[in-house]
Amino acid sequence: MTHLLAHVAFIFPLLLLWVLRVEGIASDLTTKVGSGAVFEKEMMYTSNSLCRQNYCTNPIFPGINDLPRLEALQWQCSTTSSAREYMDFCKDAVIYDPALPSPQGKPAAVTDLVKAQEDAAMTMFVYHLSGMGFEAWDHRNPAQSDDDCVRSVWKMVCFTYFPRADAGCKTGEASLYKRPCKSCANNYLAHCSVECCDESVQSVFAHTSTNATGQVQLLQSGYVDQNGPSAACTGGAKRSLSSPILILLGIFGLHFVATSHHSHTVPKGEDVVKARQHTRGFGRCFVFCLLGLLAVLLQGCDIAIPHHKVGNWRTKPNYLNEFKYVPPGKGPDAGTLNSCNQPNVPATKQCSGRGYCKSFTTSSIAVQQMSSPPLSFCQCERDWADPECGTKRKSQRTAFFWSLFLGWTGADYFYLGYPLWGVGKLVTLGGLGFWWLLDIVRTGAGPVYAHNFRTANDLPHWIAVMLMVFLCMFLGFFAATQNYLLYRRKKRSDILLQNADEEARPWKNTEKELKNFEGPRRQMRSRVHNFEGRPGFSGYGAAMPLPLLNQNNIYASRMDPVVGPFGPAGIPGTGSITAPAIPGAVAPTHIVGLNADPQLMPWTDPTYLPQMNDNVVIEN
């Protein structure tokens, strides 16, 4: 219990200071905007030179440029049941009572009001995904998408164009426009890992400028400084417990478990050792807490750091201007979004002449319920992208061949617009070959993402499969050949070493030296052989149990009337395994002249004499 209290006493102040520090930073970086607010100076930003920008677009949040226009409209309350009945794109995001724009001039049906807001949300969804480099046509049903970033963009646009109605407001009554909550914007920043390498990426901000007279004017403000769900803003709740707190709790929890387990396992007789170990554990805990406090409280070095007044994301080109449709013969100020939604634009001029208009919705029931045609966007040709088909795609064929032949140098990543990944691949030589092979399969299997949009699908699939199979066969043959050459080189080296050992060993042509060699044991040539008993073993590889010198003849004969004419292996009593006491035992029957009486056979008869050769030894 004492250990637990000690750890809690150190952990709680650390967590409290960390939370207060984060809130203090957020409050310092946030400028509250209200009626009659006075701004004394502009926001100053610092750049992080070691940072890599990610999804740093202008505007940084989807639909943020429409917030002043939406606040200027008049809104009326509605209910979830009456509005969601006509929704399709934002149906799963709007789970609250929304407010709808009040009709201007003449009455309008709820269906038309809902469709107008859904078209605006859908348009901003498509354009913001295009500004981030995504393929909007791959996410026509974002409610069922597995990508958290795409889902967060979808929720942001729905919360922007379908604000929450005032609490207790009845249907048809006037309502104020409520901006999305900062928790919704923070969820978008976290899910998409948005990074602009300065402090300009904030959900609650006030963008100001100083005029010639020295007065600070408000140009743009961010979202409501409230976490949803809240009656003061629109949106859902923020993310659960943040990861730094989880890491701290995990570290100290593991430390506590380790120290408590160790204290229970120490024998009772070692009180001194136990006290010392407990002191060391307490000291480590104190050092960790001290380092944590220093990491939270330190402000950095007091040196001159470059500052800039305009955030990095504001210096980027506005994708709403890049992707807008400009009628022929008119200036950029006459540009509008989505040429497919303009009634007087001919089909040959839509989509920059490189595509056709296609409905973005996937629900046939929603299309049937609409009183007007569904919203359409440009479906571009193979080699073009963006909402107006004005961006040339990278080539999948080029990326594949770069990866195939020079992939180990990172040439494919340099071509696709990822220089840092290319440098990493070059330094590791293609991940020692594994990264190289993986990228070959990845780029050949289908169009991959470049830094903006996917590559053009200009590589026939059968060519990619054929080249990959050939590459695998070549690599397998090369590996097998190298393995064989290594094995042959090793065997040759072993043989050379063995020959060198044999030549270096002193040699004497004696029977004792012969026995030191491996292999069959050869018996020295002798004139008299002892064939008594069973035949002995003469070593592996011997042609017969005993190296008989007359083994190549049909039968052998000794010129001895006692032994007989059939040799020692065929007559009982002459060394054969046949017992001599068996009556009627005969010699083998395949030899000519066996039926004759051995006592009467003349030894001079050539029929019963063996064929003589050099290996036969005849003893008188």
C-alpha positions as CSV (number, residue, x, y, z in Angstrom):
1,M,0.0,0.0,0.0
2,T,2.9,2.3,0.8
3,H,4.4,1.7,-2.7
4,L,1.0,2.5,-4.3
5,L,0.6,5.8,-2.5
6,A,4.2,6.8,-3.3
7,H,3.7,6.2,-7.0
8,V,0.3,8.0,-7.0
9,A,1.9,10.9,-5.3
10,F,4.4,11.2,-8.1
11,I,2.2,10.4,-11.0
12,F,-0.7,12.7,-10.1
13,P,1.2,16.0,-10.1
14,L,3.0,15.0,-13.3
15,L,-0.3,14.4,-15.1
16,L,-1.9,17.5,-13.7
17,L,1.0,19.7,-14.8
18,W,1.0,18.0,-18.2
19,V,-2.7,18.7,-18.7
20,L,-2.3,22.3,-17.4
21,R,0.7,22.9,-19.7
22,V,-1.2,21.6,-22.8
23,E,-4.2,23.8,-21.9
24,G,-1.9,26.8,-21.3
25,I,-0.3,26.3,-24.7
26,A,-3.7,26.0,-26.4
27,S,-5.0,29.1,-24.6
28,D,-1.8,31.1,-25.6
29,L,-2.1,30.1,-29.2
30,T,-5.8,30.8,-29.4
31,T,-7.3,34.3,-29.8
32,K,-10.8,34.6,-28.5
33,V,-13.1,36.3,-31.0
34,G,-16.3,38.1,-29.9
35,S,-18.3,41.1,-30.5
36,G,-16.3,44.2,-30.0
37,A,-13.0,42.3,-29.6
38,V,-9.9,44.4,-29.9
39,F,-6.8,42.8,-31.5
40,E,-3.4,44.2,-30.5
41,K,-1.0,42.3,-32.7
42,E,-0.9,39.7,-35.4
43,M,-0.1,36.0,-34.7
44,M,3.5,35.1,-35.2
45,Y,4.6,31.6,-36.3
46,T,7.9,29.7,-36.2
47,S,9.0,27.0,-38.6
48,N,10.2,23.5,-37.8
49,S,13.1,22.8,-40.2
50,L,13.1,19.1,-39.4
51,C,9.4,18.6,-40.1
52,R,7.7,17.1,-43.1
53,Q,4.4,18.6,-44.3
54,N,1.4,16.3,-44.7
55,Y,-2.0,17.3,-46.1
56,C,-1.1,20.9,-45.6
57,T,-3.9,22.3,-47.9
58,N,-5.5,25.7,-48.4
59,P,-8.0,25.9,-46.9
60,I,-6.8,23.6,-44.1
61,F,-10.3,22.5,-43.1
62,P,-13.1,21.5,-45.5
63,G,-15.8,24.2,-45.8
64,I,-14.1,26.7,-43.5
65,N,-14.3,29.4,-46.2
66,D,-18.1,29.1,-46.3
67,L,-18.5,29.8,-42.6
68,P,-19.0,33.6,-42.9
69,R,-21.5,33.1,-45.7
70,L,-23.4,30.5,-43.8
71,E,-23.6,32.7,-40.7
72,A,-25.1,35.5,-42.8
73,L,-28.0,33.3,-43.8
74,Q,-31.3,32.9,-41.9
75,W,-31.9,29.5,-40.5
76,Q,-35.0,27.8,-39.2
77,C,-35.3,24.8,-36.9
78,S,-36.1,21.3,-38.1
79,T,-36.3,17.8,-36.6
80,T,-34.2,14.7,-37.2
81,S,-37.2,12.7,-38.4
82,S,-38.3,15.3,-41.0
83,A,-34.9,16.1,-42.4
84,R,-33.1,12.8,-42.4
85,E,-35.9,11.3,-44.4
86,Y,-34.7,13.2,-47.5
87,M,-30.9,12.8,-46.8
88,D,-28.6,10.4,-48.5
89,F,-25.0,11.7,-48.2
90,C,-25.1,13.1,-44.6
91,K,-27.8,10.8,-43.3
92,D,-25.5,8.8,-41.0
93,A,-23.6,11.9,-39.7
94,V,-26.6,14.1,-38.8
95,I,-28.0,12.4,-35.7
96,Y,-29.2,15.6,-34.1
97,D,-32.0,18.1,-34.9
98,P,-30.5,20.2,-37.7
99,A,-31.3,23.7,-38.8
100,L,-32.1,24.4,-42.5
101,P,-31.7,27.7,-44.5
102,S,-34.9,29.7,-44.6
103,P,-36.3,30.1,-48.1
104,Q,-35.7,33.5,-49.7
105,G,-38.5,35.1,-51.6
106,K,-40.8,32.1,-52.0
107,P,-41.7,29.0,-50.0
108,A,-39.6,25.9,-50.7
109,A,-40.1,22.2,-49.8
110,V,-38.0,20.5,-47.2
111,T,-36.8,18.2,-49.9
112,D,-35.3,21.0,-51.9
113,L,-33.7,22.6,-48.8
114,V,-32.1,19.3,-47.7
115,K,-30.9,18.5,-51.3
116,A,-29.3,22.0,-51.6
117,Q,-27.3,21.5,-48.4
118,E,-26.4,17.9,-49.3
119,D,-25.1,19.1,-52.7
120,A,-23.0,21.8,-51.0
121,A,-21.6,19.2,-48.5
122,M,-20.9,16.7,-51.3
123,T,-19.2,19.3,-53.4
124,M,-16.9,20.4,-50.6
125,F,-16.2,16.7,-49.8
126,V,-15.1,16.0,-53.3
127,Y,-13.0,19.1,-53.7
128,H,-11.2,18.8,-50.3
129,L,-10.3,15.1,-51.0
130,S,-9.0,16.2,-54.4
131,G,-7.0,18.9,-52.7
132,M,-5.5,16.3,-50.4
133,G,-4.6,14.1,-53.4
134,F,-7.3,11.4,-52.7
135,E,-9.5,9.9,-55.4
136,A,-13.0,11.0,-54.5
137,W,-14.6,8.4,-56.7
138,D,-13.1,5.7,-54.5
139,H,-15.1,7.0,-51.5
140,R,-18.6,7.6,-52.9
141,N,-20.1,6.1,-49.7
142,P,-17.9,7.6,-47.0
143,A,-20.2,6.4,-44.2
144,Q,-18.9,2.8,-44.9
145,S,-15.3,3.8,-45.5
146,D,-12.5,2.1,-43.5
147,D,-10.3,5.2,-43.8
148,D,-10.7,7.4,-40.7
149,C,-9.4,10.4,-42.5
150,V,-12.0,10.2,-45.2
151,R,-14.7,9.7,-42.6
152,S,-13.5,12.7,-40.6
153,V,-13.7,14.9,-43.8
154,W,-17.2,13.6,-44.4
155,K,-18.3,14.5,-40.9
156,M,-16.7,18.0,-41.1
157,V,-18.6,18.9,-44.2
158,C,-21.9,17.5,-42.9
159,F,-21.5,19.4,-39.6
160,T,-20.7,22.6,-41.5
161,Y,-23.7,22.6,-43.9
162,F,-26.2,21.0,-41.4
163,P,-25.7,23.0,-38.2
164,R,-27.3,22.1,-34.9
165,A,-30.7,23.8,-34.2
166,D,-31.1,25.8,-31.0
167,A,-32.0,23.8,-28.0
168,G,-35.8,23.7,-27.4
169,C,-36.5,25.3,-30.8
170,K,-39.7,24.2,-32.6
171,T,-40.0,23.4,-36.2
172,G,-40.1,26.5,-38.4
173,E,-38.7,28.9,-35.7
174,A,-35.6,31.0,-36.3
175,S,-32.3,29.6,-35.2
176,L,-28.7,30.8,-35.2
177,Y,-26.0,29.1,-37.2
178,K,-23.6,27.1,-35.0
179,R,-20.2,26.4,-36.2
180,P,-18.6,23.0,-35.7
181,C,-17.0,22.2,-32.4
182,K,-13.2,22.3,-32.0
183,S,-13.3,18.6,-31.1
184,C,-14.6,17.7,-34.6
185,A,-11.8,19.8,-36.2
186,N,-9.2,18.2,-33.9
187,N,-10.4,14.7,-34.8
188,Y,-9.9,15.6,-38.4
189,L,-6.3,16.8,-37.7
190,A,-5.5,13.7,-35.8
191,H,-7.0,11.1,-38.1
192,C,-5.4,12.7,-41.2
193,S,-2.1,13.5,-39.5
194,V,-2.2,17.1,-40.8
195,E,1.1,18.8,-40.4
196,C,2.2,22.2,-41.8
197,C,5.4,22.5,-39.7
198,D,4.3,25.6,-37.8
199,E,1.7,26.7,-35.3
200,S,-0.9,27.7,-37.9
201,V,-2.7,24.3,-37.8
202,Q,-5.3,25.2,-35.1
203,S,-9.0,24.6,-34.8
204,V,-9.6,27.7,-32.8
205,F,-7.8,30.7,-34.3
206,A,-8.3,34.3,-35.5
207,H,-6.5,35.4,-38.7
208,T,-5.8,39.1,-38.5
209,S,-4.0,41.7,-40.6
210,T,-2.7,45.2,-40.0
211,N,-3.8,47.9,-42.3
212,A,-1.9,51.0,-43.3
213,T,-3.2,53.0,-40.3
214,G,-2.0,50.4,-37.8
215,Q,-5.3,48.8,-37.0
216,V,-5.6,45.1,-36.7
217,Q,-8.6,43.6,-38.7
218,L,-10.1,40.2,-38.4
219,L,-9.9,38.2,-41.6
220,Q,-11.0,34.8,-40.6
221,S,-11.8,32.8,-37.5
222,G,-11.9,29.2,-36.7
223,Y,-14.3,26.9,-34.9
224,V,-16.1,27.1,-31.5
225,D,-13.9,26.6,-28.5
226,Q,-16.1,23.9,-27.2
227,N,-16.0,20.1,-27.2
228,G,-19.0,18.3,-28.6
229,P,-21.6,17.3,-28.1
230,S,-22.6,20.8,-27.0
231,A,-25.6,23.1,-27.4
232,A,-23.2,25.9,-28.5
233,C,-21.7,24.1,-31.5
234,T,-22.2,21.3,-34.0
235,G,-20.4,18.0,-33.9
236,G,-19.5,14.9,-32.0
237,A,-17.3,14.2,-29.1
238,K,-13.6,14.4,-29.1
239,R,-11.3,11.4,-29.1
240,S,-10.9,9.4,-26.0
241,L,-7.9,9.5,-23.7
242,S,-4.9,10.9,-25.5
243,S,-1.9,8.8,-26.3
244,P,0.7,10.7,-24.2
245,I,-1.3,10.1,-21.0
246,L,-1.7,6.4,-21.9
247,I,2.1,6.1,-22.4
248,L,2.8,7.7,-19.1
249,L,0.2,5.6,-17.3
250,G,1.6,2.4,-19.0
251,I,5.2,3.2,-18.0
252,F,4.4,3.9,-14.4
253,G,2.0,1.0,-14.2
254,L,4.7,-1.4,-15.4
255,H,7.2,0.1,-13.0
256,F,4.8,-0.3,-10.1
257,V,4.0,-4.0,-11.0
258,A,7.7,-4.8,-11.3
259,T,8.6,-3.2,-7.9
260,S,5.6,-4.7,-6.1
261,H,6.3,-8.2,-7.5
262,H,10.0,-7.9,-6.5
263,S,9.1,-6.9,-3.0
264,H,6.9,-9.9,-2.5
265,T,9.5,-12.4,-3.7
266,V,12.4,-11.3,-1.5
267,P,13.1,-13.7,1.4
268,K,12.5,-12.6,4.9
269,G,16.1,-13.1,6.0
270,E,17.4,-10.5,3.5
271,D,15.9,-7.3,5.0
272,V,19.0,-5.2,4.2
273,V,19.1,-6.2,0.6
274,K,15.4,-5.6,0.3
275,A,15.7,-2.1,1.8
276,R,18.5,-1.2,-0.7
277,Q,16.6,-2.5,-3.6
278,H,13.5,-0.6,-2.6
279,T,15.6,2.6,-2.2
280,R,17.0,2.1,-5.7
281,G,13.4,1.6,-7.1
282,F,12.2,4.7,-5.3
283,G,15.2,6.7,-6.8
284,R,14.5,5.5,-10.3
285,C,10.8,6.6,-9.9
286,F,11.9,10.0,-8.7
287,V,14.3,10.4,-11.6
288,F,11.6,9.5,-14.1
289,C,9.2,12.0,-12.6
290,L,11.8,14.7,-12.6
291,L,12.6,14.1,-16.2
292,G,8.9,14.3,-17.0
293,L,8.5,17.5,-15.2
294,L,11.5,19.0,-17.0
295,A,10.1,17.9,-20.4
296,V,6.8,19.6,-19.6
297,L,8.1,22.8,-18.2
298,L,11.2,23.6,-20.3
299,Q,10.7,26.4,-22.8
300,G,13.7,25.8,-25.0
301,C,16.7,28.0,-25.7
302,D,16.6,31.8,-25.8
303,I,18.0,32.3,-29.3
304,A,16.8,34.2,-32.3
305,I,14.3,32.0,-34.2
306,P,12.9,33.1,-37.5
307,H,9.2,34.1,-37.4
308,H,6.6,34.6,-40.1
309,K,3.2,36.2,-39.9
310,V,1.3,34.1,-42.5
311,G,0.8,30.4,-41.7
312,N,2.3,27.8,-44.0
313,W,-1.1,26.5,-45.1
314,R,-2.2,30.0,-46.1
315,T,0.8,30.3,-48.5
316,K,-0.3,27.2,-50.4
317,P,-2.4,27.7,-53.6
318,N,-6.1,27.5,-52.9
319,Y,-7.4,24.3,-54.3
320,L,-10.8,25.9,-54.8
321,N,-9.2,28.3,-57.3
322,E,-7.1,25.6,-58.9
323,F,-10.0,23.2,-59.5
324,K,-12.7,25.7,-60.6
325,Y,-14.3,25.9,-64.0
326,V,-13.5,29.1,-65.9
327,P,-15.8,29.8,-68.9
328,P,-14.0,30.4,-72.2
329,G,-13.2,34.0,-72.8
330,K,-13.6,35.1,-69.1
331,G,-11.3,35.9,-66.3
332,P,-10.5,33.8,-63.2
333,D,-13.0,35.8,-61.2
334,A,-15.8,34.3,-63.2
335,G,-14.8,30.8,-62.3
336,T,-17.3,28.4,-60.6
337,L,-17.1,25.0,-59.0
338,N,-18.2,21.9,-60.8
339,S,-18.8,22.5,-64.5
340,C,-21.3,19.5,-64.4
341,N,-23.6,21.6,-62.3
342,Q,-23.7,24.6,-64.7
343,P,-26.7,24.5,-66.9
344,N,-25.4,26.5,-69.9
345,V,-22.1,24.7,-70.3
346,P,-22.0,22.3,-73.4
347,A,-20.9,18.7,-72.9
348,T,-17.7,19.3,-74.9
349,K,-16.6,22.0,-72.5
350,Q,-17.4,20.2,-69.3
351,C,-14.5,18.4,-67.5
352,S,-12.0,20.3,-69.7
353,G,-13.0,18.0,-72.6
354,R,-11.3,15.1,-70.9
355,G,-14.2,13.3,-69.2
356,Y,-17.9,13.2,-68.7
357,C,-20.4,14.0,-66.0
358,K,-21.6,11.1,-63.7
359,S,-23.8,11.0,-60.7
360,F,-21.9,10.8,-57.4
361,T,-24.6,9.2,-55.3
362,T,-24.8,5.4,-55.0
363,S,-28.4,5.2,-53.7
364,S,-31.1,4.6,-56.4
365,I,-33.8,5.2,-53.9
366,A,-32.5,8.7,-53.1
367,V,-32.3,9.5,-56.8
368,Q,-36.0,8.5,-57.3
369,Q,-37.1,10.7,-54.3
370,M,-35.2,13.8,-55.7
371,S,-37.3,16.4,-57.5
372,S,-34.2,17.5,-59.5
373,P,-31.4,15.6,-61.1
374,P,-28.8,14.2,-58.7
375,L,-25.5,16.1,-58.3
376,S,-22.8,15.0,-60.9
377,F,-19.1,15.3,-61.0
378,C,-16.5,14.8,-63.7
379,Q,-15.4,11.2,-64.4
380,C,-12.0,11.8,-66.0
381,E,-10.2,9.9,-68.6
382,R,-7.4,7.5,-67.8
383,D,-4.6,10.0,-67.8
384,W,-6.3,12.9,-66.0
385,A,-7.5,13.7,-62.5
386,D,-9.0,16.4,-60.2
387,P,-12.7,17.6,-60.2
388,E,-12.2,19.4,-63.6
389,C,-9.8,16.8,-65.2
390,G,-7.0,19.3,-65.4
391,T,-4.2,17.4,-63.6
392,K,-2.0,15.0,-65.5
393,R,-1.5,11.7,-63.7
394,K,1.8,9.9,-63.2
395,S,2.2,6.8,-65.3
396,Q,1.9,3.3,-63.7
397,R,4.0,1.8,-66.5
398,T,6.8,4.3,-65.9
399,A,6.7,3.7,-62.1
400,F,6.8,-0.1,-62.6
401,F,9.8,-0.1,-64.9
402,W,11.6,2.4,-62.6
403,S,10.9,0.0,-59.7
404,L,11.9,-3.1,-61.7
405,F,15.3,-1.9,-63.0
406,L,16.4,0.9,-60.6
407,G,14.1,0.2,-57.6
408,W,17.0,-0.4,-55.3
409,T,18.1,3.2,-55.8
410,G,14.6,4.6,-54.9
411,A,14.0,5.9,-58.5
412,D,10.3,4.9,-58.3
413,Y,9.7,6.9,-55.2
414,F,11.5,9.9,-56.7
415,Y,9.3,9.7,-59.8
416,L,6.1,9.4,-57.7
417,G,7.0,12.5,-55.7
418,Y,8.2,10.9,-52.4
419,P,11.9,12.1,-52.2
420,L,12.3,11.1,-48.5
421,W,11.2,7.5,-49.1
422,G,13.4,7.5,-52.1
423,V,16.5,8.5,-50.1
424,G,15.6,5.8,-47.5
425,K,15.4,3.2,-50.1
426,L,18.7,4.3,-51.7
427,V,20.5,4.3,-48.4
428,T,19.3,0.7,-47.5
429,L,19.8,-0.5,-51.1
430,G,16.2,-1.4,-51.5
431,G,15.9,-2.8,-48.0
432,L,18.5,-5.4,-48.9
433,G,16.3,-6.5,-51.8
434,F,13.1,-7.1,-49.8
435,W,11.8,-3.5,-50.2
436,W,12.7,-3.6,-53.9
437,L,10.7,-6.8,-54.5
438,L,7.7,-5.6,-52.5
439,D,7.5,-2.4,-54.5
440,I,7.8,-4.3,-57.8
441,V,4.7,-6.3,-56.9
442,R,2.9,-3.2,-55.5
443,T,3.4,-1.1,-58.5
444,G,2.6,-3.9,-60.9
445,A,-0.5,-5.1,-59.2
446,G,-2.4,-1.8,-59.9
447,P,-2.3,2.0,-59.9
448,V,-0.6,3.3,-56.8
449,Y,-0.9,6.7,-55.2
450,A,1.6,9.4,-56.2
451,H,1.9,12.6,-54.2
452,N,-1.3,13.8,-55.8
453,F,-3.9,11.2,-57.1
454,R,-3.3,7.7,-58.4
455,T,-1.1,6.8,-61.3
456,A,-2.7,6.2,-64.7
457,N,-3.7,2.6,-65.3
458,D,-1.6,2.3,-68.5
459,L,0.2,-1.0,-67.7
460,P,-1.5,-4.1,-69.0
461,H,-1.9,-6.6,-66.1
462,W,-0.7,-9.6,-68.1
463,I,2.6,-7.8,-68.9
464,A,3.2,-7.0,-65.2
465,V,2.4,-10.6,-64.2
466,M,4.7,-12.0,-66.9
467,L,7.6,-9.8,-65.9
468,M,7.1,-10.5,-62.2
469,V,7.0,-14.3,-62.9
470,F,10.1,-14.1,-65.1
471,L,11.9,-12.1,-62.5
472,C,11.1,-14.6,-59.8
473,M,12.3,-17.5,-62.0
474,F,15.5,-15.6,-62.9
475,L,16.1,-14.9,-59.2
476,G,15.5,-18.5,-58.3
477,F,17.8,-19.8,-61.0
478,F,20.5,-17.3,-60.0
479,A,20.2,-18.3,-56.4
480,A,20.4,-22.0,-57.2
481,T,23.4,-21.5,-59.5
482,Q,25.2,-19.5,-56.9
483,N,24.4,-22.1,-54.3
484,Y,25.8,-24.8,-56.6
485,L,29.0,-22.9,-57.4
486,L,29.6,-22.2,-53.7
487,Y,29.1,-25.9,-52.9
488,R,31.5,-26.9,-55.7
489,R,34.1,-24.5,-54.6
490,K,33.8,-25.8,-51.1
491,K,34.2,-29.4,-52.2
492,R,37.2,-28.5,-54.3
493,S,38.8,-26.8,-51.4
494,D,38.2,-29.9,-49.2
495,I,39.8,-32.2,-51.8
496,L,42.8,-30.0,-52.1
497,L,43.3,-29.9,-48.4
498,Q,42.9,-33.7,-48.2
499,N,45.5,-34.2,-51.0
500,A,47.8,-31.8,-49.2
501,D,47.5,-33.8,-46.0
502,E,48.1,-37.1,-47.7
503,E,51.2,-35.8,-49.5
504,A,52.6,-34.3,-46.3
505,R,52.2,-37.6,-44.4
506,P,55.3,-40.0,-44.4
507,W,54.6,-43.1,-46.4
508,K,55.9,-46.7,-45.9
509,N,54.6,-49.5,-48.1
510,T,53.8,-51.9,-45.3
511,E,50.7,-53.6,-44.2
512,K,50.5,-51.5,-41.0
513,E,50.3,-48.3,-43.0
514,L,47.6,-49.8,-45.3
515,K,45.4,-50.4,-42.3
516,N,45.4,-46.6,-41.6
517,F,43.5,-45.9,-44.8
518,E,39.7,-46.1,-45.0
519,G,38.0,-48.5,-47.4
520,P,38.0,-52.3,-47.9
521,R,40.8,-54.2,-46.2
522,R,42.8,-56.1,-48.8
523,Q,44.5,-59.3,-47.8
524,M,48.1,-59.8,-48.7
525,R,48.7,-62.4,-51.4
526,S,49.5,-65.7,-49.9
527,R,50.1,-69.1,-51.5
528,V,48.3,-71.2,-48.9
529,H,44.8,-70.2,-47.7
530,N,42.9,-71.5,-44.7
531,F,39.3,-72.3,-45.7
532,E,38.3,-74.0,-42.4
533,G,35.2,-72.6,-40.8
534,R,32.8,-70.0,-42.0
535,P,34.0,-67.5,-44.7
536,G,35.2,-64.3,-43.0
537,F,34.4,-60.7,-43.8
538,S,36.8,-58.9,-46.1
539,G,35.4,-55.4,-46.0
540,Y,32.8,-53.4,-47.9
541,G,33.2,-53.6,-51.7
542,A,34.8,-57.0,-51.8
543,A,33.4,-59.3,-54.6
544,M,33.4,-62.4,-52.4
545,P,33.5,-63.2,-48.7
546,L,37.2,-64.1,-49.1
547,P,39.5,-62.9,-51.8
548,L,39.9,-66.4,-53.4
549,L,42.3,-66.3,-56.2
550,N,40.3,-68.8,-58.3
551,Q,37.0,-67.0,-58.0
552,N,36.6,-66.4,-61.8
553,N,36.6,-70.2,-62.7
554,I,33.5,-72.4,-62.9
555,Y,34.9,-74.5,-60.1
556,A,38.2,-75.0,-58.5
557,S,40.1,-78.2,-57.9
558,R,43.0,-79.1,-55.7
559,M,45.1,-82.0,-56.9
560,D,44.5,-83.9,-53.7
561,P,42.4,-87.2,-53.8
562,V,41.3,-86.5,-50.2
563,V,39.7,-83.2,-51.0
564,G,38.0,-84.2,-54.3
565,P,37.5,-82.4,-57.5
566,F,34.9,-79.8,-56.4
567,G,36.8,-77.4,-54.3
568,P,36.5,-76.4,-50.7
569,A,33.0,-74.8,-51.1
570,G,31.0,-77.7,-52.5
571,I,32.1,-80.9,-50.8
572,P,31.1,-81.7,-47.2
573,G,34.1,-81.9,-44.8
574,T,36.3,-79.7,-46.9
575,G,35.6,-76.3,-45.3
576,S,32.0,-76.0,-46.6
577,I,29.1,-75.1,-44.3
578,T,27.4,-78.3,-45.3
579,A,27.6,-80.7,-42.4
580,P,29.6,-83.9,-43.3
581,A,27.2,-86.2,-41.3
582,I,24.2,-85.6,-43.6
583,P,23.7,-88.8,-45.6
584,G,23.2,-88.5,-49.3
585,A,24.7,-85.0,-49.4
586,V,25.8,-84.2,-52.9
587,A,27.7,-81.5,-54.6
588,P,26.1,-78.9,-56.9
589,T,24.3,-80.5,-59.8
590,H,25.0,-77.8,-62.5
591,I,28.5,-79.0,-63.1
592,V,29.2,-81.4,-65.9
593,G,30.1,-84.9,-64.8
594,L,28.8,-84.8,-61.2
595,N,27.0,-88.2,-61.6
596,A,30.2,-90.0,-62.0
597,D,31.9,-91.6,-59.0
598,P,34.6,-89.3,-57.7
599,Q,36.9,-92.2,-56.9
600,L,36.7,-93.5,-60.5
601,M,37.2,-90.1,-62.2
602,P,40.6,-90.0,-63.9
603,W,42.5,-86.9,-62.9
604,T,44.0,-86.8,-66.3
605,D,40.6,-86.6,-68.0
606,P,40.3,-83.0,-69.4
607,T,36.5,-83.1,-68.8
608,Y,37.0,-82.9,-65.0
609,L,39.9,-80.6,-65.0
610,P,39.4,-76.9,-64.5
611,Q,40.1,-74.3,-67.1
612,M,43.5,-72.9,-66.0
613,N,44.3,-69.2,-65.8
614,D,46.7,-67.0,-64.0
615,N,44.5,-66.7,-60.9
616,V,44.3,-70.5,-60.2
617,V,46.7,-72.0,-57.7
618,I,47.1,-75.8,-57.9
619,E,48.9,-77.6,-55.1
620,N,50.2,-81.2,-55.5
